[in-house]
Amino acid sequence: MQLPPMELDPGGRYKDGPEFHISDIIAKKRDGSALSPEEIRFVVQAATKREAQESQLGALLMAIRLRGMDAEETRALTREMVTSGRVLQWPEEWSGRVVDKHSTGGVGDKVSLPLAPALAACGCKVPMISGRGLGHTGGTLDKLESVPGFSPQQSPEQMLEILRSVGCCIVGQSADLVPADKILYEMRDVTATVDSLPLITGSVISKKVAENLSALVLDVKFGEAAVSPTLEKARELANSLVSVGVSLGIPTVALISNMDSPIGRRVGNSLEVTEALECLEGAGPADLRDLVTRTGGYLLWLCGQAVSDTQGAERIAAALDDGSALRSFRAMMEAQGAEPEIARTLSSATILRRASHQEELQVERGGTVELIRARPIADILHALGAGRSQATDTINHSVGAELLVGMGQHVEKGDPWIRIHYESPLLRDTQRQTLQGAIRVTDCPPFTPASLIREVILPHGKKQEAGATVRREGEIS
């Protein structure tokens, strides 16, 4: 899928190629017109070869952010991003069993950690390409690096060997896989265009097409701590992702899930690994297990390893309960460089990295916990070192929080509700006040929280045999 190289002359046109000029393309999109596939190819190749000026790329990204792209433009952008680099190849006998998932990001979102080994235990191959934390959201690779020795840097050849022996790997994006995405994402991050729907779609789906997948499930989040603030915005993004994924040959389903409150009870890198291990032991929070089993269930259904998403979810649950998923996780960690004596005995009792300070805060009134807001908790943890900042690219894996109560639970005044793990800087009074504003206690009766998954977006014509969520079909044109 590699296109022939094309060179730009000093005027910004291709030598021996079509008479395009980047400034003309910027003006065209600025004025609201659709770009042709050839113009999109021109821009992607110019960006990949770093022959376009950063100011020009920034201007074009902003024009796309403001004017949008139609379905055909978005598909063309995604295709060209794929062809900017290498497409992974798998053995013929793996046909139909290479699967992956992607989340649009959240707080306490550790689903990938138990999901990948559970899928491997069910016979799938999972070449999961993950990212690092961005802003207030956590990164899967950052979490796994809490385990001493773990390395996300694996070449495609190393990935192949790990998949042969273990069935799953969780790695970073290699330099030759969708290089256009790396370049454009860097530009999006500094030009305030990260939230552009077509640019998100191109970034997410191009990497999955380059993985050469048999099936893909997307967890598109909405809420205060999500990229999409409302269900309607998340639905729009989910339809775009499903449409482009299917049009480029990947059976794709999107789950739309709520991201107002943290997933599970633990937030922060090493703490989330511990909670993922609880899930792999057949225990842990109900909301995390539900996301893991249902996401895996849809993947097994999409790739023909289960007759329905419900049967697929039952198979994932069995892998969590019988220890096979935990064995796959330990094998994956060892294969990716984790210290063998640690990797082979990893459990929820394993002490990874512990902060020197822990402090509990108490609820200020009695009643029922109606809401625990994820965003302020994540912002405080980020300030305490759990995330990257402009001043430093390093993170403190031990910084985090444990929720000591859950939504719907009755509490009495003075009950501890959160435990903060931190080192330096110390927790300030203003941060304590912000955290206290993250919990809402009311006089409503205790309740059982609803499932985080609110809707399921299926490919056009694909019928869901089971499942209790609202179903909306993706608009495939």
C-alpha angles and dihedrals in degrees: 000000000000114000121217114266119260125198129215122225120221090270093060097255127121116258110241089358142095117316099251127145122196094224090055090052091049091051092047093054092040088059092050101255124140118253120232121239088250092054091049091049089051093054096044093049092046090051093046093051089043089235094129121081116252090233090057094049091047091051092049093048090052091048089052090047091053101036101031129209129263122236095269093048091050092050091048092049091050093047093050092048089054093050091052088081148003128321115214118240126209135194115275092241089065092061111137095011104078107105141162143172134214131201124203088223139267148161119293089002101156096146095121093060097066096024099062095053092041090055090047089052087054092056101266128128112230117192093179113189108195138176143223130258117291120196111317094346122095126239125229093219092051090053095050091048086067084081109081113252098009112144124195091188104100125151120229088257091053090047090054092053093047091050090050093053103031109016098231142052134178111210144158124256111278120228094251096048112093095330090178089065093056092051096044093044091054088053093046091053093058098037099054092244099116091110096056108128098217092043092050090048093050093047096048101039097041091061092048093049088050088054088061094228132190093205139004134196120194124202104208110189130205132187143067094317097041135087088242108057096194138040089241093056091046091050091052091051092044092053091050092050094047093046095051094040092053093043089056093050106267120120099231137188127182125208115202109211136178120254104182094106131036118270109247123345102291132069124184134062107277093030091055092051088054091051091047088054089052088055090049088054091058094258136078131097118341095229092055093048090048092054092046096048096042095045090049091044092058091048093052089048094048094052094045098252091119133031092227140010088251093056089046091053089051091054091050090049090051091052089053093047100044096050097245093114091050091051090052091049092051091048091049092050092051092046089054095053106271112150104274097227089054098040094051094054102035112148140145087271092059112113106223112166121340124194119232093233130052122177130180125210123205131221112255098216139021125252139079123326101242098173142001109198114221100198101065091044091051093046092053092047090049090053090049091057106271090117139038124268137191088260096054138017093205127095134203107237093198097059113101149106137255119209107220094189134040136220113276092027124127115238136183125224109274096025112138110249106172137025117204119206113202146145121188130020095045122233111272129213091246089055091050089053091050091051092050087056090058095072122068117198118185140169094256117122119263113277143184110249117242121247113279089229108085103168140010121215111206129189114266110278095012110126122210112223095194142006136103101231126101110271124215121174120233114249102242113182 
